[in-house]
Amino acid sequence: MKADLASAAAMRLGMGGRFKKMQRGIEDAHPGMSPERAAAITAAAGRKKYGKERFQDMAAAGMRRHNREKGAK
């Protein structure tokens, strides 16, 4: 049950779960592609869907959350 809740929370907009899922899908579809290239393609799609400003806001929120979690360890 906890795993279901954790994955559902990660899939909320701005939490990075959707980004990671799409990035993994691109990597799986193109086996020779580097993770960095897959991330770049995913970011371009996100900017197209949400616009530059909103996408940057979500990325900044994710970085703040990452740094907060990293500092807590």
JOQUI-V997282 format. One record per backbone hydrogen bond with DSSP energy under -0.5 kcal/mol. CO is the residue of the C=O (numbers start at 1). NH is the residue of the N-H. Records with the same first field share a line. If there is no record, write none. Layout:
CO: NH ; NH
//
This chain:
1: 5
2: 6
3: 7
4: 8
5: 9
6: 10
7: 11
9: 12
10: 17
12: 15
16: 20
17: 21
18: 22
19: 23
20: 24
21: 25
22: 26
23: 27
24: 28
25: 29
26: 30
30: 33
34: 38
35: 39
36: 40
37: 41
38: 42
39: 43
40: 44
41: 45
42: 46
43: 47
44: 48
45: 49
46: 50
47: 51
51: 55
52: 56
53: 57
54: 58
55: 59
56: 60
57: 61
58: 62
59: 63
60: 64
61: 65
62: 66
63: 67
64: 68
65: 69
66: 70
67: 71
68: 72
69: 73
70: 73
//
